[in-house]
Amino acid sequence: MKLDSIIYLIANSSLFNATEIPVFEALDKENSLLLYNALALNHHENLSLISDTYTSVYCFDEKDREFLPGMFNSDHSDTFFADTSNKTKFIKRLADKYSNQHLNNLIIFTNSIGINQSDILRAFNLLSMEDEAIVIGKAKNNGIAFLGFNSFNKNLFQEIDWDDINYENLLPMVNKHENFIHVMNNYLSIQKLYDFKQLYVELSKKESLSYCSQQMHEKFTHLFIEYKELLK
């Protein structure tokens, strides 16, 4: 019997190993590390609030194994390590291990923000149907913040370019298969300097407290102060 629902938080690169992380645009390596950490920890904080309802799998680069903060190990979550430089193989290994055991699956990418508990509940509600369904969390820059599915389609997963996943190249692939497609909008995918500026704008809004606590705001504020000239 399949279990109900599961969430995968998937890293796009090394996030915690200071010597292995990629440098983010105009940030130096130290502050790139802070940015990647803050985004991942923000997701962890939100997922911890619903850990009694959903199982979480934290998926990181193999190079982070010895640098992973202890908070990512708990009775309500699993930790999965693989090589993020080959995301297609990464996703396949993950799917082979978990997806066939669960009815509803939600992939959240660590470089995203803006996803609160209500969004996760809504995504799983949209997936709770007999027919095959996919939920796409579309970012404002056409990136993908999250992707949900209730049936593992091996062909579709092999067709997706996981190293360059965005809304424009994902939608045609999804449309080739018989799925009900639901699109949820207005998230952020932090990939470029412009997205960093958008992050500053969004976190300045009171509404952001629904997905980013005051404590997490303070982590991002340090970066905004450090790079205030870039935010003009």
HELIX and SHEET records of a PDB file:
HELIX    1   1 LYS A   29  SER A   48  1                                  20    
HELIX    2   2 GLU A   62  PHE A   67  5                                   6    
HELIX    3   3 GLY A   70  PHE A   72  5                                   3    
HELIX    4   4 LYS A   87  TYR A   98  1                                  12    
HELIX    5   5 SER A   99  GLN A  101  5                                   3    
HELIX    6   6 GLN A  117  LEU A  127  1                                  11    
HELIX    7   7 LYS A  154  GLU A  159  1                                   6    
HELIX    8   8 TRP A  162  ASP A  164  5                                   3    
HELIX    9   9 TYR A  167  ASN A  175  1                                   9    
HELIX   10  10 LEU A  193  LEU A  203  1                                  11    
HELIX   11  11 LYS A  206  SER A  210  5                                   5    
HELIX   12  12 GLN A  214  GLU A  226  1                                  13    
HELIX   13  13 LYS A  228  LEU A  231  5                                   4    
SHEET    1   A 8 SER A  77  ALA A  82  0                                        
SHEET    2   A 8 THR A  55  ASP A  61  1                                        
SHEET    3   A 8 LEU A   3  ILE A  10  1                                        
SHEET    4   A 8 HIS A 102  PHE A 109  1                                        
SHEET    5   A 8 ILE A 144  PHE A 149 -1                                        
SHEET    6   A 8 ALA A 133  ALA A 139 -1                                        
SHEET    7   A 8 PHE A 180  SER A 189  1                                        
SHEET    8   A 8 SER A 112  ILE A 113 -1                                        
END                                                                             
